[in-house]
Amino acid sequence: MIILKNTYNAESVYLCTMCDGLMNHFHIQLIPRYSFEKRGSKNFVKPRKNYIEDKEKIVEIRHLLKKEFLC
């Protein structure tokens, strides 16, 4: 969560877990949040937008995760 917070310059990172359906599986979502966003449960789920892949940030996050867990 700290890596995401720093990489995306977010104020905080929300953790959302889900486990439902017929298949035995588990989802974890880490959602960066910013100071200009409204707070509260009504704002937790935002309208979907087109996904824009930021390859530079993905590479940075992978590098930082490897560094953190391989030390």
ROSEZA-854357 format. One line per field, with one value per atom (N, C-alpha, C, O): residue number from 1; chain; atom name; y, z, x; residue in three letters. Coordinates in steps of 0.2 Angstrom, whole numbers, plus 5000, padded with zeros to 4 digits. Layout:
REM ROSEZA-854357
pos <- [NUM ...]
unit <- [A ...]
site <- [CA ...]
y <- [Y ...]
z <- [Z ...]
x <- [X ...]
code <- [Ala ...]
//
This chain:
REM ROSEZA-854357
pos <- [1 1 1 1 2 2 2 2 3 3 3 3 4 4 4 4 5 5 5 5 6 6 6 6 7 7 7 7 8 8 8 8 9 9 9 9 10 10 10 10 11 11 11 11 12 12 12 12 13 13 13 13 14 14 14 14 15 15 15 15 16 16 16 16 17 17 17 17 18 18 18 18 19 19 19 19 20 20 20 20 21 21 21 21 22 22 22 22 23 23 23 23 24 24 24 24 25 25 25 25 26 26 26 26 27 27 27 27 28 28 28 28 29 29 29 29 30 30 30 30 31 31 31 31 32 32 32 32 33 33 33 33 34 34 34 34 35 35 35 35 36 36 36 36 37 37 37 37 38 38 38 38 39 39 39 39 40 40 40 40 41 41 41 41 42 42 42 42 43 43 43 43 44 44 44 44 45 45 45 45 46 46 46 46 47 47 47 47 48 48 48 48 49 49 49 49 50 50 50 50 51 51 51 51 52 52 52 52 53 53 53 53 54 54 54 54 55 55 55 55 56 56 56 56 57 57 57 57 58 58 58 58 59 59 59 59 60 60 60 60 61 61 61 61 62 62 62 62 63 63 63 63 64 64 64 64 65 65 65 65 66 66 66 66 67 67 67 67 68 68 68 68 69 69 69 69 70 70 70 70 71 71 71 71]
unit <- [A A A A A A A A A A A A A A A A A A A A A A A A A A A A A A A A A A A A A A A A A A A A A A A A A A A A A A A A A A A A A A A A A A A A A A A A A A A A A A A A A A A A A A A A A A A A A A A A A A A A A A A A A A A A A A A A A A A A A A A A A A A A A A A A A A A A A A A A A A A A A A A A A A A A A A A A A A A A A A A A A A A A A A A A A A A A A A A A A A A A A A A A A A A A A A A A A A A A A A A A A A A A A A A A A A A A A A A A A A A A A A A A A A A A A A A A A A A A A A A A A A A A A A A A A A A A A A A A A A A A A A A A A A A A A A A A A A A A A A A A A A A A]
site <- [N CA C O N CA C O N CA C O N CA C O N CA C O N CA C O N CA C O N CA C O N CA C O N CA C O N CA C O N CA C O N CA C O N CA C O N CA C O N CA C O N CA C O N CA C O N CA C O N CA C O N CA C O N CA C O N CA C O N CA C O N CA C O N CA C O N CA C O N CA C O N CA C O N CA C O N CA C O N CA C O N CA C O N CA C O N CA C O N CA C O N CA C O N CA C O N CA C O N CA C O N CA C O N CA C O N CA C O N CA C O N CA C O N CA C O N CA C O N CA C O N CA C O N CA C O N CA C O N CA C O N CA C O N CA C O N CA C O N CA C O N CA C O N CA C O N CA C O N CA C O N CA C O N CA C O N CA C O N CA C O N CA C O N CA C O N CA C O N CA C O N CA C O N CA C O N CA C O]
y <- [4994 5000 5006 5011 5006 5012 5013 5019 5008 5008 5012 5016 5010 5013 5020 5024 5021 5028 5033 5038 5031 5035 5035 5041 5030 5030 5034 5038 5034 5038 5045 5048 5046 5053 5053 5058 5048 5047 5049 5048 5052 5053 5047 5046 5042 5036 5030 5032 5024 5018 5014 5012 5013 5009 5002 5000 4998 4990 4988 4989 4984 4981 4974 4972 4970 4962 4960 4962 4955 4952 4944 4942 4940 4933 4931 4931 4929 4927 4923 4922 4920 4916 4909 4907 4905 4898 4895 4890 4899 4897 4899 4905 4895 4897 4902 4899 4908 4913 4919 4920 4923 4929 4935 4934 4941 4947 4952 4953 4955 4961 4967 4966 4972 4979 4984 4985 4987 4993 4999 4999 5004 5009 5016 5018 5019 5025 5031 5031 5035 5040 5047 5047 5052 5058 5063 5063 5069 5073 5077 5079 5078 5082 5078 5080 5071 5067 5067 5068 5066 5066 5060 5055 5060 5054 5051 5054 5045 5041 5036 5035 5031 5025 5026 5022 5032 5033 5035 5034 5037 5038 5032 5033 5027 5021 5018 5017 5017 5014 5020 5024 5021 5027 5024 5018 5029 5026 5024 5027 5019 5016 5020 5024 5021 5025 5020 5014 5022 5018 5017 5022 5011 5010 5013 5012 5016 5019 5016 5017 5011 5008 5013 5016 5014 5018 5013 5011 5011 5006 5008 5004 5015 5017 5016 5014 5017 5016 5009 5007 5005 4998 4995 4991 4997 4995 4997 4993 5003 5006 5002 5000 5000 4996 4990 4987 4986 4980 4980 4975 4985 4986 4986 4983 4991 4992 4986 4985 4982 4976 4971 4968 4970 4965 4967 4963 4974 4976 4975 4973 4976 4975 4968 4967 4964 4957 4952 4947 4954 4950 4952 4949 4957 4960 4955 4957]
z <- [5000 5000 5000 4997 5004 5004 4997 4995 4993 4987 4982 4978 4982 4978 4980 4976 4986 4989 4986 4984 4987 4984 4977 4974 4973 4966 4963 4958 4966 4963 4967 4965 4971 4975 4978 4978 4981 4984 4991 4995 4994 5001 5005 5011 5003 5006 5001 4995 5003 4999 5002 5008 4999 5002 5000 4995 5005 5004 5003 5008 4998 4997 4996 4991 5000 4998 4997 4999 4992 4990 4990 4987 4992 4991 4990 4995 4984 4983 4977 4973 4975 4969 4971 4976 4965 4966 4966 4969 4963 4963 4970 4972 4972 4978 4976 4974 4977 4975 4979 4983 4979 4983 4979 4976 4980 4976 4981 4986 4980 4984 4979 4974 4981 4977 4981 4987 4979 4982 4978 4972 4981 4977 4980 4985 4976 4978 4979 4975 4984 4986 4986 4989 4984 4984 4989 4990 4991 4996 4993 4997 4986 4983 4982 4981 4984 4983 4989 4995 4988 4994 4998 4995 5004 5008 5009 5008 5012 5013 5009 5003 5011 5007 5000 4996 5000 4993 4988 4982 4990 4985 4984 4980 4988 4988 4981 4978 4978 4971 4966 4966 4961 4957 4950 4948 4946 4939 4935 4936 4931 4927 4922 4919 4920 4915 4911 4913 4905 4901 4904 4907 4904 4907 4903 4897 4906 4903 4906 4912 4903 4906 4906 4901 4912 4913 4914 4920 4909 4909 4913 4917 4913 4917 4925 4928 4927 4934 4936 4941 4931 4932 4933 4938 4929 4929 4936 4939 4938 4944 4950 4955 4950 4956 4956 4961 4950 4950 4953 4957 4951 4954 4961 4965 4964 4971 4975 4980 4972 4975 4976 4981 4970 4970 4975 4979 4975 4980 4987 4991 4989 4995 4998 5003 4993 4995 4994 4997 4990 4989 4994 4993 4998 5002 5008 5013]
x <- [5004 5000 5004 5003 5010 5014 5017 5018 5019 5022 5017 5019 5011 5006 5004 5004 5004 5003 5008 5007 5015 5020 5020 5022 5019 5020 5014 5016 5008 5003 5002 4997 5006 5005 4998 4995 4996 4989 4990 4995 4984 4984 4983 4986 4980 4979 4977 4976 4977 4975 4970 4971 4964 4959 4960 4962 4959 4959 4952 4948 4950 4944 4945 4948 4941 4942 4935 4930 4935 4929 4930 4935 4925 4925 4918 4914 4916 4909 4908 4913 4902 4901 4902 4904 4901 4901 4909 4910 4913 4920 4924 4922 4928 4932 4938 4943 4937 4942 4941 4936 4946 4947 4950 4955 4947 4949 4952 4949 4957 4960 4960 4964 4958 4959 4962 4960 4967 4970 4969 4971 4965 4962 4966 4964 4970 4973 4967 4962 4968 4963 4967 4972 4963 4967 4963 4957 4966 4963 4957 4953 4957 4952 4945 4940 4946 4940 4935 4938 4929 4924 4925 4927 4923 4924 4917 4912 4917 4911 4909 4912 4905 4903 4900 4901 4897 4894 4899 4898 4905 4910 4915 4920 4914 4919 4919 4925 4913 4913 4912 4907 4917 4916 4914 4914 4911 4909 4915 4920 4914 4919 4921 4917 4928 4931 4935 4936 4937 4941 4948 4950 4950 4957 4963 4963 4967 4973 4979 4980 4983 4988 4994 4996 4997 5003 5009 5010 5012 5017 5023 5026 5025 5030 5029 5033 5023 5021 5021 5023 5018 5018 5025 5027 5030 5037 5040 5043 5038 5041 5038 5042 5032 5029 5032 5034 5033 5036 5043 5045 5047 5054 5054 5057 5049 5049 5047 5049 5042 5040 5045 5046 5049 5054 5060 5062 5061 5066 5064 5068 5058 5055 5055 5057 5053 5052 5058 5058 5063 5069 5075 5080 5074 5079 5080 5084]
code <- [Met Met Met Met Ile Ile Ile Ile Ile Ile Ile Ile Leu Leu Leu Leu Lys Lys Lys Lys Asn Asn Asn Asn Thr Thr Thr Thr Tyr Tyr Tyr Tyr Asn Asn Asn Asn Ala Ala Ala Ala Glu Glu Glu Glu Ser Ser Ser Ser Val Val Val Val Tyr Tyr Tyr Tyr Leu Leu Leu Leu Cys Cys Cys Cys Thr Thr Thr Thr Met Met Met Met Cys Cys Cys Cys Asp Asp Asp Asp Gly Gly Gly Gly Leu Leu Leu Leu Met Met Met Met Asn Asn Asn Asn His His His His Phe Phe Phe Phe His His His His Ile Ile Ile Ile Gln Gln Gln Gln Leu Leu Leu Leu Ile Ile Ile Ile Pro Pro Pro Pro Arg Arg Arg Arg Tyr Tyr Tyr Tyr Ser Ser Ser Ser Phe Phe Phe Phe Glu Glu Glu Glu Lys Lys Lys Lys Arg Arg Arg Arg Gly Gly Gly Gly Ser Ser Ser Ser Lys Lys Lys Lys Asn Asn Asn Asn Phe Phe Phe Phe Val Val Val Val Lys Lys Lys Lys Pro Pro Pro Pro Arg Arg Arg Arg Lys Lys Lys Lys Asn Asn Asn Asn Tyr Tyr Tyr Tyr Ile Ile Ile Ile Glu Glu Glu Glu Asp Asp Asp Asp Lys Lys Lys Lys Glu Glu Glu Glu Lys Lys Lys Lys Ile Ile Ile Ile Val Val Val Val Glu Glu Glu Glu Ile Ile Ile Ile Arg Arg Arg Arg His His His His Leu Leu Leu Leu Leu Leu Leu Leu Lys Lys Lys Lys Lys Lys Lys Lys Glu Glu Glu Glu Phe Phe Phe Phe Leu Leu Leu Leu Cys Cys Cys Cys]
//
